């Protein structure tokens, strides 16, 4: 009774799973950057939010004001991870649209 439809549904689910896995891999391999004010610090993370690179302009390295440098690094990292989050939400959202929350 449901044989043909069930087989078609299973095939669609496998295709969807593959597309989701491919998209997740693409996101994991993507690079996202965030910069502090005036681009004094630029942080690069991957889609898994692992820090890949950090660039610090020499003019902000002041031994008497380490706190400023720390703030700039945090600002750049927050922006980079926010960009990664937004991109992931946008790309993965097409798979979860219309599904009950908490399922993914």
C-alpha positions as CSV (number, residue, x, y, z in Angstrom):
1,X,0.0,0.0,0.0
2,X,2.7,2.5,1.0
3,X,5.6,0.7,-0.7
4,X,6.2,3.0,-3.7
5,X,5.6,6.2,-1.7
6,X,7.7,5.0,1.2
7,X,10.6,4.1,-1.1
8,X,10.4,7.6,-2.8
9,X,10.3,9.3,0.6
10,X,13.4,7.3,1.8
11,X,15.2,8.3,-1.4
12,X,14.3,12.0,-0.8
13,X,15.5,11.7,2.8
14,X,18.8,10.3,1.8
15,X,19.2,13.1,-0.8
16,X,18.4,15.7,1.8
17,X,20.8,14.1,4.3
18,X,23.6,14.2,1.7
19,X,22.8,17.9,0.8
20,X,22.9,18.8,4.5
21,X,26.2,17.0,5.1
22,X,27.7,18.7,2.0
23,X,26.5,22.1,3.1
24,X,27.9,21.5,6.6
25,X,31.2,20.4,5.2
26,X,31.3,23.5,3.0
27,X,30.6,25.7,6.0
28,X,33.3,24.0,8.1
29,X,35.8,24.7,5.3
30,X,34.7,28.3,4.9
31,X,36.6,31.2,6.4
32,X,35.0,34.1,8.1
33,X,36.7,37.3,9.2
34,X,35.9,39.9,11.7
35,X,37.7,43.2,12.4
36,X,37.9,45.5,15.3
37,X,37.4,49.2,14.9
38,X,39.8,50.8,12.4
39,X,40.8,47.2,11.4
40,X,43.5,47.2,14.1
41,X,42.8,43.5,14.7
42,X,41.5,41.1,12.1
43,X,40.4,37.6,13.2
44,X,39.7,34.7,10.9
45,X,37.7,31.6,12.0
46,X,36.4,28.6,10.1
47,X,32.8,27.4,10.1
48,X,33.5,25.4,13.3
49,X,34.5,28.7,14.9
50,X,38.1,27.6,15.3
51,X,40.5,30.5,15.2
52,X,42.7,30.2,12.0
53,X,44.5,33.5,12.0
54,X,44.8,36.8,13.8
55,X,46.4,39.9,12.4
56,X,47.4,42.7,14.8
57,X,48.6,46.1,13.5
58,X,51.9,47.1,15.2
59,X,50.6,50.5,16.1
60,X,48.1,49.0,18.7
61,X,50.8,47.0,20.5
62,X,51.4,49.3,23.5
63,X,53.0,47.6,26.5
64,X,51.4,50.3,28.7
65,X,47.9,49.6,27.3
66,X,47.5,45.8,27.0
67,X,43.8,46.1,27.9
68,X,43.1,48.0,24.7
69,X,44.7,45.2,22.6
70,X,42.7,42.6,24.5
71,X,39.5,44.4,23.8
72,X,40.3,44.7,20.1
73,X,41.0,41.0,19.9
74,X,37.7,40.1,21.6
75,X,35.8,42.5,19.3
76,X,37.3,41.0,16.2
77,X,36.7,37.4,17.3
78,X,33.0,38.2,18.2
79,X,32.5,39.7,14.8
80,X,34.1,36.7,13.0
81,X,32.0,34.1,14.9
82,X,28.8,36.2,14.5
83,X,29.5,36.1,10.7
84,X,30.0,32.4,10.8
85,X,26.8,31.9,12.8
86,X,24.7,34.1,10.5
87,X,26.0,32.3,7.4
88,X,25.4,28.9,8.9
89,X,21.8,29.9,9.9
90,X,21.1,31.1,6.4
91,X,22.6,28.1,4.6
92,X,21.2,25.4,6.9
93,X,17.9,27.2,7.4
94,X,16.6,25.9,4.1
95,X,16.8,22.3,5.5
96,X,15.1,23.1,8.7
97,X,12.4,25.5,7.5
98,X,8.9,24.3,8.5
99,X,10.2,21.6,10.9
100,X,9.3,21.6,14.5
101,X,11.8,23.5,16.7
102,X,14.2,21.3,18.7
103,X,14.3,18.7,16.0
104,X,17.7,20.0,14.7
